[in-house]
Amino acid sequence: MEKFLHKLFGTTPGKGVQPKEAIAYSVAGFGQNFICTIIGSYLTIFMTDALLFGAVEEGGIFGAVNGAMAVAFLMLFTRIYDALNDPIMGSIVDKTRTKWGKCRPYLKWMPIPIAVVTIACFCPFFKAESKTTFIIISIVYVIWSMVYTVADVPYWGLSTCLTNDTEVRGKILTFARLVCTLGAGIVTVFVPIITNAVTAKYRDASGNVLPEYIQQNANTLKWTYFICAAVLVVLAVPMFYYGFKNTKERFTTTEEPPSFGHNIKLLFKNKQLLLIVLSGILGGARMVYSYTGGLYFAKYVLKNEGLFSLITMLVVPGGLVASVLVPWMSKKFTKKWTYIYVHILGAVVMFAMYFVGYDAPWKLVFCAVGLVLLGIPQGVNNIITYAMIGDTVDYLEWKTGERAEGICFAMQTLINKIGMALGAFIGVFSYSWAGINPKATPAITPQGEHLLWNILILAGAISMVGTIIPMLFYNITEDKQRKMVAEIAERKENNVAESAE
């Protein structure tokens, strides 16, 4: 088994990073994705359908802005605000100096605060359709986003502290992202199955909630989401600690910590990283179908929110195959062109789904095959951007003599959060624009169903195209990265020799 693990991760027995560390790093990510996914995928539907902020009444509880749009803008602005905090947190990580290193301490310090605030977001005692409730949950959600960032940024930065070998780092990240995807997948698959099952008694044969049971349905959803969140954080917290205890930082600087302003200057010197960031922002809506919008589509168009689990599972085969093949594809095509090719595939598939539609059995089969294929860009993107950002850390050190892992990997979390922001905003925006009303029977018109589909699929297709353009200008190849690492090592040896003299 030990020999197999060394081959899997490309590690050397007794030298450098070991398989135990790669596994521990991945376990921490598994738990982290339990928490991230319950918030990212289900807080919006908790607010619209359990707290009934999606109900449309004359004037709405917010005056000119109905509850669903208020939720949409809350998700958008909070997550963008949260994303903008990432460079600040990255700078804090780069300033951190402890006996455990600069990234690992946050895996020890932050799990309990994250757990407490996560559970608070789904408090079952929130009063439905209340402005006070909306204000409280907004504040709690902002606090959650900040607390989560304190652990998220150093977690991904830790990958560059484990090893500076791009191939080993790529294999570790491949495994870690697979495990993270599994963690997110478990939450995405099982939560809607549970919520669909516990509320089935309130619906008619067509899947619409009976008018006399609307309030009971909402109350049941409140408690169901709360219990799911509580169980997930209890499982996740020990995984953070396991990751902290069983990893070791090797490549960190011991020089005087840089200022935030200095780190921002370094960030803008790392042009290759900025191209990755721009690509990620433009591609933020490419997976909108797998966020809240897809859940709304399953619940209100397909009349069974449990089918969102099927939507998610259809993406998994393509994603798993692509994830496993990332090292091979990177070696054959380079990371850059692998990234570009799979997103071209994704754009073609989504435009085809848009023009085919969904309103016939054969069309649903076509879209199901499309979802399998869409797993390929999703699987590759989940892994390869982390590996490319790791390469830009080496690029920055080669160019300036400073690594700045924290500020660099803060850009990855920034990309992720902007993607979550756009996914949640487009999902709830389409919910509002399609005229969905959880207090009505039926909750959506046929015209609203088509509008919901068009927004979700077309937004993803356009975003797939957008993510390709900046990467055409990215120029770090695998050979160039190895040469940069060798030159950095040579400089350090020369500096040591000069100091000795």
Salt bridges, closest charged atoms under 4 A:
GLU2 OE2 - HIS6 NE2 3.64
GLU21 OE2 - ARG250 NH2 2.59
ASP49 OD2 - LYS299 NZ 2.69
GLU57 OE2 - LYS439 NZ 2.99
ASP82 OD2 - LYS417 NZ 3.33
ASP86 OD1 - LYS417 NZ 2.96
ASP94 OD1 - LYS102 NZ 3.15
GLU129 OE2 - LYS439 NZ 3.35
GLU167 OE2 - ARG482 NH1 3.09
GLU305 OE2 - LYS299 NZ 4.00
ASP359 OD1 - LYS363 NZ 2.99
ASP391 OD1 - ARG169 NH2 3.50
ASP391 OD2 - LYS335 NZ 2.97
ASP394 OD2 - ARG169 NH2 2.79
ASP394 OD1 - ARG403 NH1 3.17
GLU397 OE1 - ARG403 NH1 2.71
GLU397 OE2 - LYS492 NZ 3.20
GLU402 OE1 - HIS262 NE2 2.87
GLU405 OE1 - LYS102 NZ 3.06
GLU405 OE2 - ARG403 NE 2.92
GLU478 OE2 - LYS335 NZ 2.98
ASP479 OD1 - ARG482 NH2 2.74
GLU487 OE2 - ARG491 NH2 2.93
